[in-house]
Amino acid sequence: MGLVGEVLLLPFAPVRGSAWVIRQVLQEAERLYYDPATVRAELAALEEQLTSGEIDEDEFDRREDELLDRLEIALGGTAPESDGTAL
């Protein structure tokens, strides 16, 4: 298609650019979400909340399981495929 194709698709450039930006933001958000350092910091904060009495054992266990699942995914290096609805 070449030059003719680019000229014909020019009106759609803002849409294509916006889609690219959204993909980049989503990838960065997933990278931070599954970052082991971030998950470990959240685990430490969760433990602080438990010891200070802000949350009970049941809440701690539930949230700890979620964080440990994230950490397992992060350390396994297999982040789930995104369909654009995650996070």
WOJO-V981205 format. One record per residue. N is the residue number from 0. RES is the residue in one letter. PSI is psi in radians with two decimals (* if undefined). OMEGA is omega in whole degrees, -180 to 180 (* if undefined). NEAR is the number of other C-alpha atoms within 10 Angstrom. Layout:
BEGIN
n=N res=RES psi=PSI omega=OMEGA near=NEAR
n=N res=RES psi=PSI omega=OMEGA near=NEAR
END
This chain:
BEGIN
n=0 res=M psi=-0.85 omega=173 near=7
n=1 res=G psi=-2.34 omega=-174 near=6
n=2 res=L psi=-0.71 omega=-180 near=8
n=3 res=V psi=-0.75 omega=179 near=9
n=4 res=G psi=-0.74 omega=178 near=9
n=5 res=E psi=-0.71 omega=179 near=12
n=6 res=V psi=-0.74 omega=180 near=11
n=7 res=L psi=-0.58 omega=-179 near=10
n=8 res=L psi=-0.02 omega=-178 near=11
n=9 res=L psi=-0.70 omega=178 near=12
n=10 res=P psi=-0.38 omega=-179 near=10
n=11 res=F psi=0.04 omega=-178 near=11
n=12 res=A psi=-0.76 omega=179 near=11
n=13 res=P psi=-0.64 omega=179 near=10
n=14 res=V psi=-0.78 omega=179 near=11
n=15 res=R psi=-0.69 omega=179 near=13
n=16 res=G psi=-0.72 omega=178 near=11
n=17 res=S psi=-0.72 omega=179 near=11
n=18 res=A psi=-0.70 omega=179 near=12
n=19 res=W psi=-0.77 omega=-180 near=12
n=20 res=V psi=-0.75 omega=179 near=12
n=21 res=I psi=-0.74 omega=178 near=13
n=22 res=R psi=-0.72 omega=-180 near=14
n=23 res=Q psi=-0.76 omega=179 near=12
n=24 res=V psi=-0.75 omega=179 near=12
n=25 res=L psi=-0.75 omega=178 near=17
n=26 res=Q psi=-0.73 omega=179 near=14
n=27 res=E psi=-0.69 omega=178 near=11
n=28 res=A psi=-0.74 omega=178 near=14
n=29 res=E psi=-0.65 omega=178 near=17
n=30 res=R psi=-0.79 omega=179 near=14
n=31 res=L psi=-0.68 omega=-179 near=13
n=32 res=Y psi=-0.69 omega=-178 near=17
n=33 res=Y psi=0.12 omega=179 near=21
n=34 res=D psi=2.14 omega=-178 near=16
n=35 res=P psi=-0.65 omega=180 near=19
n=36 res=A psi=-0.69 omega=178 near=13
n=37 res=T psi=-0.77 omega=-179 near=15
n=38 res=V psi=-0.73 omega=179 near=20
n=39 res=R psi=-0.68 omega=177 near=14
n=40 res=A psi=-0.69 omega=178 near=11
n=41 res=E psi=-0.63 omega=176 near=15
n=42 res=L psi=-0.74 omega=179 near=20
n=43 res=A psi=-0.75 omega=178 near=12
n=44 res=A psi=-0.65 omega=179 near=12
n=45 res=L psi=-0.73 omega=178 near=20
n=46 res=E psi=-0.65 omega=176 near=16
n=47 res=E psi=-0.72 omega=179 near=13
n=48 res=Q psi=-0.66 omega=179 near=14
n=49 res=L psi=-0.83 omega=-177 near=16
n=50 res=T psi=-0.50 omega=179 near=12
n=51 res=S psi=-0.13 omega=178 near=10
n=52 res=G psi=0.16 omega=180 near=10
n=53 res=E psi=-0.55 omega=179 near=12
n=54 res=I psi=2.76 omega=179 near=14
n=55 res=D psi=3.09 omega=-177 near=12
n=56 res=E psi=-0.72 omega=-178 near=11
n=57 res=D psi=-0.80 omega=178 near=9
n=58 res=E psi=-0.73 omega=179 near=13
n=59 res=F psi=-0.84 omega=-179 near=17
n=60 res=D psi=-0.75 omega=-179 near=13
n=61 res=R psi=-0.86 omega=-178 near=10
n=62 res=R psi=-0.59 omega=177 near=15
n=63 res=E psi=-0.73 omega=178 near=16
n=64 res=D psi=-0.74 omega=179 near=13
n=65 res=E psi=-0.77 omega=-179 near=14
n=66 res=L psi=-0.69 omega=179 near=20
n=67 res=L psi=-0.60 omega=174 near=15
n=68 res=D psi=-0.77 omega=177 near=14
n=69 res=R psi=-0.73 omega=-180 near=18
n=70 res=L psi=-0.69 omega=178 near=21
n=71 res=E psi=-0.74 omega=177 near=15
n=72 res=I psi=-0.75 omega=-178 near=16
n=73 res=A psi=-0.76 omega=-178 near=19
n=74 res=L psi=-0.43 omega=176 near=13
n=75 res=G psi=-0.29 omega=178 near=9
n=76 res=G psi=0.28 omega=-179 near=10
n=77 res=T psi=1.42 omega=176 near=10
n=78 res=A psi=2.46 omega=-180 near=15
n=79 res=P psi=2.64 omega=178 near=10
n=80 res=E psi=2.41 omega=-178 near=8
n=81 res=S psi=2.38 omega=174 near=12
n=82 res=D psi=0.21 omega=179 near=6
n=83 res=G psi=-0.05 omega=-180 near=10
n=84 res=T psi=-0.04 omega=-179 near=6
n=85 res=A psi=2.68 omega=178 near=10
n=86 res=L psi=* omega=* near=8
END
